Structures are given as C-alpha cells and as structure tokens.
C-alpha cells in the first residue's frame, strides 16, 4: 500500500446480474430492473503489510510475499429499477432507483476495501467503513447531435 499503489480486491466467488424489462409504445418507453447477486467475497487485509513499517521487522522466507485476506460481510441481493423514455429520435431520458430496498453493504469490487484508510486509528485492525451508497435516485438525459 505504499509508493502510490493500492492493493487489489479479489473477485467474489460467485456473482450475477439479471437485467429484465419490457419496451412499450413502439419501443419509445422501457421499464426494467436489475437484480445483482454477489456471493462470498474477500479483500486483501489492509493490515497485512503493517509489519513492514515496524523497525524491528525481520522478513524471513516463510512470511515473505504472504498475502493475508479477510472475508467481507455477506452482501445482500441488490435491486435497481430504471425507466427510459425516448420522446424524439435523438433524445433519451432515463430515471433510475439504485439499491431500491436501501440495503447496507460493502461493494465487493471496490478497491477502496483494502486501502489503508480502513485501518483503525488505534492500530487495532481494519474495519469495513466503506459502505456502498444507500437508495439513490438518478435522472439523466442523452441528446445526440
């Protein structure tokens, strides 16, 4: 985690996204939803290289390049809804509700999971203080010219 680099997150054991929806009114109006499942996930333990900063640390072959991991808390199934309206040829309006049920979770693919900012200030370990956003409403438009 030094020299301007951060550790990488490990991909979840299983993950899937199901996108379902329908188009109405000559395909000018789309209603849909996303269901996102994430199985057991791990992160690189942010404290795994803290011994490198200890002046008394003496690396040996047994612990050199040993990467410690931690299990992330269980990630709930997340549901998003979206609506897209194309009133004219070059204009598209989109409205989304992400995390519809306002679940509190840690995103398994967020590389911030393993950063030093997750280490408690008293040095007692690493926490999970990087929750994903709760229920979020997003409106956007695309105009092509």
QUIUR-V289959 format. One record per pair of residues at least 4 apart in sequence whose ideal C-beta (glycine too) atoms are under 8 Angstrom apart, sorted by sequence separation. I is the first residue (numbers start at 0). GAP is how many residues later the second one is. D is the distance in whole Angstrom. If there is no record, write none. Layout:
# QUIUR-V289959
i=I gap=GAP d=D
i=I gap=GAP d=D
This chain:
# QUIUR-V289959
i=0 gap=4 d=7
i=10 gap=4 d=8
i=22 gap=4 d=4
i=23 gap=4 d=8
i=24 gap=4 d=5
i=43 gap=4 d=6
i=48 gap=4 d=8
i=49 gap=4 d=7
i=52 gap=4 d=8
i=58 gap=4 d=6
i=59 gap=4 d=7
i=61 gap=4 d=8
i=86 gap=4 d=6
i=98 gap=4 d=6
i=105 gap=4 d=7
i=110 gap=4 d=7
i=113 gap=4 d=7
i=118 gap=4 d=7
i=119 gap=4 d=5
i=0 gap=5 d=6
i=23 gap=5 d=5
i=51 gap=5 d=6
i=58 gap=5 d=5
i=85 gap=5 d=7
i=107 gap=5 d=8
i=111 gap=5 d=7
i=112 gap=5 d=7
i=119 gap=5 d=6
i=0 gap=6 d=6
i=22 gap=6 d=7
i=23 gap=6 d=8
i=50 gap=6 d=5
i=85 gap=6 d=5
i=86 gap=6 d=7
i=106 gap=6 d=8
i=111 gap=6 d=8
i=118 gap=6 d=7
i=119 gap=6 d=7
i=22 gap=7 d=5
i=23 gap=7 d=7
i=84 gap=7 d=7
i=85 gap=7 d=8
i=105 gap=7 d=7
i=118 gap=7 d=5
i=119 gap=7 d=6
i=21 gap=8 d=7
i=83 gap=8 d=6
i=84 gap=8 d=5
i=117 gap=8 d=5
i=118 gap=8 d=8
i=20 gap=9 d=6
i=21 gap=9 d=6
i=83 gap=9 d=7
i=84 gap=9 d=8
i=117 gap=9 d=6
i=20 gap=10 d=6
i=21 gap=10 d=7
i=83 gap=10 d=5
i=117 gap=10 d=7
i=20 gap=11 d=2
i=82 gap=11 d=7
i=117 gap=11 d=6
i=19 gap=12 d=6
i=20 gap=12 d=7
i=81 gap=12 d=6
i=82 gap=12 d=5
i=116 gap=12 d=8
i=117 gap=12 d=7
i=18 gap=13 d=6
i=19 gap=13 d=6
i=81 gap=13 d=7
i=82 gap=13 d=8
i=116 gap=13 d=8
i=18 gap=14 d=8
i=81 gap=14 d=5
i=18 gap=15 d=5
i=19 gap=15 d=8
i=80 gap=15 d=7
i=81 gap=15 d=8
i=112 gap=15 d=8
i=17 gap=16 d=7
i=79 gap=16 d=6
i=80 gap=16 d=5
i=16 gap=17 d=6
i=17 gap=17 d=5
i=79 gap=17 d=7
i=112 gap=17 d=6
i=16 gap=18 d=7
i=47 gap=18 d=8
i=79 gap=18 d=5
i=111 gap=18 d=5
i=16 gap=19 d=5
i=47 gap=19 d=6
i=79 gap=19 d=7
i=80 gap=19 d=6
i=15 gap=20 d=8
i=16 gap=20 d=8
i=47 gap=20 d=4
i=77 gap=20 d=8
i=78 gap=20 d=8
i=79 gap=20 d=6
i=109 gap=20 d=6
i=14 gap=21 d=8
i=15 gap=21 d=5
i=46 gap=21 d=8
i=77 gap=21 d=6
i=78 gap=21 d=5
i=14 gap=22 d=6
i=77 gap=22 d=8
i=78 gap=22 d=6
i=105 gap=22 d=5
i=109 gap=22 d=7
i=13 gap=23 d=7
i=14 gap=23 d=5
i=43 gap=23 d=6
i=44 gap=23 d=4
i=77 gap=23 d=8
i=106 gap=23 d=8
i=13 gap=24 d=8
i=14 gap=24 d=6
i=43 gap=24 d=7
i=44 gap=24 d=6
i=105 gap=24 d=6
i=13 gap=25 d=3
i=43 gap=25 d=6
i=44 gap=25 d=5
i=77 gap=25 d=6
i=105 gap=25 d=6
i=106 gap=25 d=4
i=11 gap=26 d=5
i=12 gap=26 d=5
i=13 gap=26 d=7
i=42 gap=26 d=7
i=104 gap=26 d=7
i=105 gap=26 d=7
i=11 gap=27 d=5
i=12 gap=27 d=5
i=41 gap=27 d=4
i=42 gap=27 d=6
i=75 gap=27 d=4
i=77 gap=27 d=7
i=103 gap=27 d=6
i=104 gap=27 d=6
i=11 gap=28 d=7
i=12 gap=28 d=7
i=41 gap=28 d=6
i=11 gap=29 d=4
i=41 gap=29 d=6
i=42 gap=29 d=6
i=75 gap=29 d=6
i=40 gap=30 d=7
i=41 gap=30 d=6
i=74 gap=30 d=5
i=103 gap=30 d=7
i=9 gap=31 d=7
i=39 gap=31 d=7
i=40 gap=31 d=4
i=74 gap=31 d=7
i=102 gap=31 d=8
i=9 gap=32 d=5
i=72 gap=32 d=7
i=74 gap=32 d=8
i=101 gap=32 d=5
i=9 gap=33 d=7
i=72 gap=33 d=6
i=74 gap=33 d=6
i=98 gap=33 d=7
i=101 gap=33 d=4
i=8 gap=34 d=6
i=9 gap=34 d=7
i=40 gap=34 d=6
i=71 gap=34 d=5
i=98 gap=34 d=6
i=100 gap=34 d=8
i=8 gap=35 d=7
i=97 gap=35 d=7
i=98 gap=35 d=6
i=99 gap=35 d=7
i=7 gap=36 d=7
i=38 gap=36 d=8
i=71 gap=36 d=6
i=98 gap=36 d=5
i=6 gap=37 d=4
i=37 gap=37 d=4
i=97 gap=37 d=7
i=98 gap=37 d=6
i=96 gap=38 d=7
i=97 gap=38 d=4
i=6 gap=39 d=7
i=96 gap=39 d=7
i=97 gap=39 d=8
i=36 gap=40 d=5
i=95 gap=40 d=8
i=96 gap=40 d=6
i=97 gap=40 d=7
i=35 gap=41 d=7
i=71 gap=41 d=7
i=95 gap=41 d=7
i=96 gap=41 d=8
i=34 gap=42 d=6
i=35 gap=42 d=4
i=94 gap=42 d=8
i=95 gap=42 d=4
i=34 gap=43 d=8
i=35 gap=43 d=8
i=94 gap=43 d=7
i=95 gap=43 d=8
i=33 gap=44 d=8
i=34 gap=44 d=6
i=35 gap=44 d=7
i=93 gap=44 d=8
i=94 gap=44 d=5
i=95 gap=44 d=8
i=0 gap=45 d=7
i=33 gap=45 d=7
i=93 gap=45 d=7
i=32 gap=46 d=6
i=33 gap=46 d=4
i=92 gap=46 d=8
i=93 gap=46 d=5
i=1 gap=47 d=8
i=32 gap=47 d=6
i=33 gap=47 d=8
i=92 gap=47 d=8
i=93 gap=47 d=7
i=0 gap=48 d=6
i=32 gap=48 d=5
i=33 gap=48 d=7
i=92 gap=48 d=5
i=93 gap=48 d=8
i=31 gap=49 d=7
i=32 gap=49 d=7
i=91 gap=49 d=7
i=1 gap=50 d=8
i=31 gap=50 d=5
i=90 gap=50 d=7
i=91 gap=50 d=4
i=30 gap=51 d=8
i=31 gap=51 d=8
i=90 gap=51 d=7
i=91 gap=51 d=8
i=29 gap=52 d=8
i=30 gap=52 d=6
i=31 gap=52 d=8
i=90 gap=52 d=5
i=29 gap=53 d=7
i=89 gap=53 d=6
i=90 gap=53 d=8
i=28 gap=54 d=8
i=29 gap=54 d=4
i=89 gap=54 d=4
i=28 gap=55 d=7
i=29 gap=55 d=8
i=72 gap=55 d=6
i=89 gap=55 d=6
i=28 gap=56 d=5
i=69 gap=56 d=7
i=71 gap=56 d=7
i=27 gap=57 d=7
i=28 gap=57 d=8
i=27 gap=58 d=5
i=9 gap=59 d=7
i=26 gap=59 d=8
i=27 gap=59 d=7
i=20 gap=61 d=8
i=11 gap=63 d=8
i=40 gap=67 d=4
i=45 gap=68 d=5
i=43 gap=69 d=8
i=44 gap=69 d=7
i=45 gap=69 d=6
i=49 gap=69 d=8
i=37 gap=70 d=5
i=42 gap=70 d=4
i=43 gap=70 d=4
i=45 gap=70 d=6
i=42 gap=71 d=5
i=45 gap=72 d=5
i=46 gap=72 d=6
i=45 gap=73 d=5
i=49 gap=73 d=8
i=46 gap=78 d=6
i=46 gap=79 d=5
i=45 gap=80 d=4
i=44 gap=81 d=6
i=14 gap=93 d=7
i=11 gap=96 d=5
i=10 gap=97 d=8
i=11 gap=97 d=8
i=10 gap=98 d=8
i=8 gap=99 d=7
i=8 gap=100 d=6
i=8 gap=101 d=7
i=8 gap=102 d=5
i=7 gap=103 d=6
i=6 gap=104 d=8
i=8 gap=104 d=5
i=5 gap=105 d=6
i=8 gap=105 d=6
i=7 gap=106 d=7
i=6 gap=107 d=4
i=5 gap=108 d=7
i=6 gap=108 d=7
i=5 gap=109 d=5
i=0 gap=113 d=8
i=0 gap=114 d=7
i=0 gap=115 d=5
